[in-house]
Amino acid sequence: MAKKEEEEVKLLGFWGSPFSRRVEMALKLKGVPYEYLEQDIVNKSPLLLQLNPVYKKVPVLVHNGKVLCESHLILEYIDQTWKNNPIFPQDPYEKAMAFFWAKVIDEQVGPVGLISVVKAEKGIEVAIKEARELIMFLEKEVTGKYFFGGEKIGFLDMVAGSMIPFCIARGWEGIGVDMIPKEIFPELNKWIKKLEEVKAVRECIPNREKQIEHMMKIVEQFKSA
Ligand SMILES: N[C@@H](CCC(=O)N[C@@H](CS)C(=O)NCC(=O)O)C(=O)O
C-alpha cells in the first residue's frame, strides 16, 4: 500500500487577528496538525511579504508548498481538502448566503462598527443605533438555530465568532459600550455561550485583558486618523 504523503501545513497569523483565529478554529475542528508562525503585523517579516505580496496581511496558509491568502478562501480550501467535520453548507444557496453574511460581518459590523462608534460623527447614540441595526440582522439569522451553521458549528460561526464577541466587542467594551446586551440580542448571547463550549473555538479565543488592551491601541489610532 502506498505510504500516505506527509502533510505540511503552516499558518502565518497574529494572536489578536480574528482573520487568523478563524483559520485556526477550522484547522483545530478538523484535527489538522499545523505549525503556527506568529507574525508582527507592523514590522512585517520577509516571509510574510514574500508569501502575501499583494495584501501583506495575515492569515497566510501554506499547504504542501501551496500558498493561500484571505481567510474566507482559506476556510473554503480547508473544508474541501479535509472533508471531516464539514463547515460549509452543501446547498449552493445556503453557501452563497454564508459568504454574504461573512462579508457583512468583516466589512460592516467589524472594524467599521468600531470606528463609527469611536468617531461618533453623528453622536454616540446614533452610532450605537446604526451598529445595532446591522447586528440585528445577525440576531435574526441565528434565531431558531443552534449555530449559524445549523446543528454544528460552521464557516459563518467561525467568521462571526472570531470577529464579534472575541474581538470587536472587546473594543466596544474598552470604550464603555455594551453593544450586544442580552435584552436586545438574546439569541446572539445564547450563541456566544454555545460557541465557548466548542473546544476548537475556546482554544482560539484571545486572552480578554490582552485583547482589550490591543483594541484600545487600535481605538487610539482611529481617533488620530
Ligand atoms: N480580508 C483579509 C483581512 C486580513 C487582515 O486584515 N489582516 C490584518 C490583521 S487583523 C493584517 O494582517 N493587517 C496588516 C496590515 O493591514 O498591514 C482576510 O479575510 O484574511
The ligand as an SDF file (V2000), in Angstrom:
LIG
                    3D

 20 19  0  0  0  0  0  0  0  0999 V2000
   -9.5510   40.1750    4.1490 N   0  0  0  0  0  0  0  0  0  0  0  0
   -8.4670   39.6450    4.9110 C   0  0  0  0  0  0  0  0  0  0  0  0
   -8.1670   40.5710    6.0690 C   0  0  0  0  0  0  0  0  0  0  0  0
   -6.8550   40.2130    6.7670 C   0  0  0  0  0  0  0  0  0  0  0  0
   -6.3890   41.3270    7.6870 C   0  0  0  0  0  0  0  0  0  0  0  0
   -6.9000   42.4490    7.6790 O   0  0  0  0  0  0  0  0  0  0  0  0
   -5.3380   41.0250    8.4940 N   0  0  0  0  0  0  0  0  0  0  0  0
   -4.7720   42.0270    9.3630 C   0  0  0  0  0  0  0  0  0  0  0  0
   -4.6400   41.5130   10.7920 C   0  0  0  0  0  0  0  0  0  0  0  0
   -6.1450   41.6080   11.6340 S   0  0  0  0  0  0  0  0  0  0  0  0
   -3.3490   42.3630    8.8960 C   0  0  0  0  0  0  0  0  0  0  0  0
   -2.5850   41.4960    8.5550 O   0  0  0  0  0  0  0  0  0  0  0  0
   -3.0230   43.6600    8.8930 N   0  0  0  0  0  0  0  0  0  0  0  0
   -1.7660   44.1640    8.4850 C   0  0  0  0  0  0  0  0  0  0  0  0
   -1.8990   45.4100    7.6550 C   0  0  0  0  0  0  0  0  0  0  0  0
   -3.0480   45.8810    7.4730 O   0  0  0  0  0  0  0  0  0  0  0  0
   -0.9030   45.9180    7.2020 O   0  0  0  0  0  0  0  0  0  0  0  0
   -8.7970   38.2080    5.3670 C   0  0  0  0  0  0  0  0  0  0  0  0
  -10.0080   37.8700    5.4340 O   0  0  0  0  0  0  0  0  0  0  0  0
   -7.8760   37.4230    5.5900 O   0  0  0  0  0  0  0  0  0  0  0  0
  1  2  1  0
  2  3  1  0
  2 18  1  0
  3  4  1  0
  4  5  1  0
  5  6  2  0
  5  7  1  0
  7  8  1  0
  8  9  1  0
  8 11  1  0
  9 10  1  0
 11 12  2  0
 11 13  1  0
 13 14  1  0
 14 15  1  0
 15 16  2  0
 15 17  1  0
 18 19  2  0
 18 20  1  0
M  END
$$$$
